[in-house]
Amino acid sequence: MKLELTRRYRFSASHRLHAAKLSEEENRRVYGKCNNPYGHGHNYVLEVSVCGPVDPVTGMIANLGDLDAFVERQVLAEFDHRNLNEDVQAFRETVPTAENLCKEAYARLRKFPTARVERVRLEETSLNSFEYAGEDRERIAK
Amino acid sequence: MTVIYVTRKIEFSASHLYHNPALSAEENRRIFGKCNNPHGHGHNYVLEVTVAGEPDPVTGMVLDLKELKDILQREIIERMDHRFLNYEVAELAGQVPTCENIARTIWRLLEPKIVKGRLHRIRLYETPDLFVDCLRDGTDGAPR
């Protein structure tokens, strides 16, 4: 069988959905209240799934201390208690939708050295979530 | 063909510690941190078992959930619930009882017992923020 380990992390951040290429009117129509000018915030949950062989000495796919430290450094330190539009370079030009947050988190985490990052899943609220597994769509449809 | 995935959930509570006798005391502490504390600690594990199959045309069921419940009771609850996993579960002897190793052991216990439908996935939560999935891929999950 194939084994995957998943860990859940939390960060809180604000954002505003506003596409520079759309008019004020279109932005309001497309994004609704998410376009309110001063932004709003969420308690995000980020799930990170890694896979790979179980180390016969430690019994682990990846040491959780290493994974926690990597996710903290790559994502949480920069996203938590920030305004995503203003404080994260990647979202100066790109709309910080949950879809784009997922892709950004995946790009930052895929360099994890000890196990392969299989997918990230982001909960923006308890009612909506988003998954990204890179361009290899096989891996998202398990 | 319409494959349906049926999931049943159980909980069990158990204690464990992470310690590999092949490593020095210092290395065990460094790698496993507080999970290496000598007298162990415990979790409320949650296990989700997903069986895939086509519903039987007569009963409308992939498998009898009562039978699945009995298998889970016999194979998992009676073996692991309120036990110290390192010392009381023979199938884990000689292994560090990480979430990965427990999940793999559970898969190996359940897979041959499920004859109606086939075991598709098990998900073992050690805490609400940490879980391991075992997925069918035709191998036994041993490192290669």
Contacts between the chains, C-beta under 8 A, distances in Angstrom:
chain1	res1	chain2	res2	distance
A	1	B	104	7.0
A	1	B	107	5.2
A	1	B	111	8.0
A	1	B	134	4.5
A	1	B	135	6.0
A	1	B	136	5.9
A	1	B	137	6.1
A	1	B	139	6.6
A	1	B	140	7.2
A	1	B	141	4.5
A	2	B	134	7.2
A	2	B	135	4.5
A	2	B	136	7.7
A	2	B	137	4.2
A	2	B	139	7.4
A	2	B	141	7.3
A	3	B	100	5.7
A	3	B	103	6.7
A	3	B	104	6.5
A	3	B	132	6.1
A	3	B	133	7.0
A	3	B	134	5.7
A	3	B	135	7.8
A	3	B	141	6.0
A	4	B	132	6.7
A	4	B	133	4.4
A	4	B	135	7.0
A	5	B	99	7.1
A	5	B	100	6.4
A	5	B	130	7.7
A	5	B	131	7.7
A	5	B	132	5.2
A	6	B	130	7.3
A	6	B	131	5.2
A	6	B	132	7.3
A	6	B	133	7.0
A	7	B	129	6.4
A	7	B	130	5.5
A	8	B	128	7.2
A	8	B	129	4.0
A	8	B	130	7.4
A	9	B	129	7.8
A	49	B	133	7.7
A	53	B	143	3.8
A	53	B	144	6.9
A	54	B	98	7.8
A	54	B	100	4.8
A	54	B	101	6.7
A	54	B	104	7.0
A	54	B	141	7.4
A	54	B	143	6.0
A	55	B	143	7.5
A	56	B	143	5.9
A	57	B	20	5.9
A	57	B	22	6.6
A	57	B	23	7.0
A	58	B	18	8.0
A	58	B	20	6.9
A	58	B	31	5.8
A	58	B	32	7.7
A	58	B	96	6.4
A	58	B	98	7.4
A	59	B	18	7.3
A	59	B	20	7.7
A	59	B	95	6.0
A	59	B	96	3.4
A	59	B	97	7.3
A	59	B	98	3.9
A	59	B	100	6.0
A	59	B	101	4.6
A	60	B	96	7.8
A	60	B	98	5.3
A	60	B	100	6.0
A	61	B	100	5.5
A	61	B	132	7.9
A	63	B	31	6.7
A	64	B	130	7.4
A	65	B	33	6.3
A	142	B	121	7.5
A	142	B	133	7.9
A	142	B	135	5.9
